[in-house]
Amino acid sequence: MEKEERRENQRTRLTKRLLRESLLGLLAEKPVEKITVKELCEAAELNRSTFYAYYQDVFSLYYEMGNELVDALVDYVRTGGVETESMLAYIKEHREMFALLIYNGQFMDMNSPLQRRVFEETIRYSWPAGAEMDVPEMEWKYVLQYMFMGGNGVIHRWVRNGCDMEPAELAALLEGMTETMMRAAPGLARQVGKKA
């Protein structure tokens, strides 16, 4: 019984790996919304019934892969330090996956569940800093939205350009822009000044 179960788990892992690799290959050619189950299965050399045993549609596989990537990044940041540089080093190390799953369009799409997920994790991580500085909640929400959109836009461009700067250089640039913005925001500057 245990041997059969292990073989089934191996078969499941192999099938999912084939589907994932095939999806990544197709994403390099076109956006996810243009990929059909039929062509994904042809690329993976699997039957559609096999695909449907695991996934509802191409998007369910795409989101599963993207969410796993976001989970891994969040875990890395939680355990490996919260420095911008280490986060960027992780993204650079997994550039192809980030380029295809998270930053796969010309522009960021905040309607994308994966982009929303990245934003929610950013908020969850950054929220305590606003409380520490006694920044009013409403103002802090706008500050975080602004910083996220700007920072994410910079990272999006960096990934799409093949990570053309070293993580340390980009981290210094992002941190410098964030500090400048924090000092420039009228209400926030007063709160930051109190803590300095």
Residue, then its C-alpha position, 0 to 999 in steps of 0.5 A: m500500500e505504502k509503495e503504491e502511494r509513493r508511486e502515485n505521489q511521484r507520478t503526481r509530482l512528475t505530472k505537475r512538473l511537466l505542466r509547470e515547465s510547459l506553462l513557463g515555456l509558453l509564458a515566454e511566448k505569450p501572455v497567460e490569457k492566450i494560453t489554452v489547456k489544449e496547447l499546454c497539454e500538447a507542450a507537456e505531452l499529457n492528456r487534457s483529462t490528466f490536466y483537469a485531474y489537478y487544475q480547473d484551467v490554465f489560470s489555476l495553475y498559473y496562480e498556484m505557481g505565482n502564489e508559491l513564488v510569493d510565499a517563498l519570497v515572503d518566507y525568505v524575507r521573514t527568515g533571511g532578513v528584511e533588507t531590501e538588498s536581500m529581497l532583490a537578490y532573491i528576485k534576481e536569483h529567481r528572475e525568470m520565474f518572477a519575469l514570467l509569473i509576477y512581472n509578465g506584462q508591459f505594465m503592472d496590473m493591480n487587478s491581477p491576483l498575484q500583484r494584489r497578493v504582493f501588495e497585501e504582503t507589503i502592507r502586512y510587513s510595513w504596517p507596524a512602522g506606521a504605528e511606531m511613528d504614530v502616523p494616522e492610519m488613513e495617511w499611512k495607507y496612502v503612503l504605503q500605496y505610493m511606495f508600493m506602486g513606485g517601488n514595484g514599478v522600479i522592480h518591474r522594470w529591473v526584472r524586465n531589463g534582465c536585472d541590469m543593476e546589482p541588488a545592492e545598487l538598486a536597494a540603495l536607490l529604492e531606499g534613498m527614494t523612500e527616505t526622500m519621500m518620507r521627509a517630503a510628505p507633509g504630515l508624515a515628515r512631522q511624525v518622522g521628525k518626532k521619532a528622530 
